[in-house]
């Protein structure tokens, strides 16, 4: 059974930083396609950052230069380093893994940025 467990969310002032973690169980971490999405109240879930084939990264325009996605294969964990946070980054953040033609999602972690 594949499980994704996120951590690291919280309340931070504008300009601050947070690092989200996503621990992925079992062999699903071998996936070449994983990433982070977010959903703000009243909005659709949107892509934040994606990593393919271990090192090819894609970012939403709104977070380029501020967020960095990475993975630690030794720890089966994916990260999202978020710097210079803005109030518009406030959302529930979800990690995602595409494994054997199935989508897996974490439970979500709340990030709130105060102005």
FENMO-V802387 format. One line per field, one symbol per residue. ss: DSSP state (2 for helix, 1 for strand, 0 for the rest). phi: phi as a letter, one per 20 degrees, with the letter a starting at -180 (. if undefined). psi: psi as a letter, one per 40 degrees, with the letter a starting at -180 (. if undefined). A space follows every 50 residues. Layout:
ss->???
phi->???
psi->???
This chain:
ss->00011110011110000111111102222200111111100000011111 11000111100000001111110000111111000022201111111110 011110001111110
phi->.ecdcebofrdbfgnecbceccedemfgffgecbaccbbegmcffcfdbb cclnbedccfgfdgnddcebbdffdlcdcceddlfcgfefaedcebcecl mceccfencedcdee
psi->hhhhhiieiahiiheaiihiihhhiaedeeiehiahiihiheiihihdii hifdehiiiideehedihiiihddefhiihhhifiideehihhhiihhhf fihhiieihhhhhi.
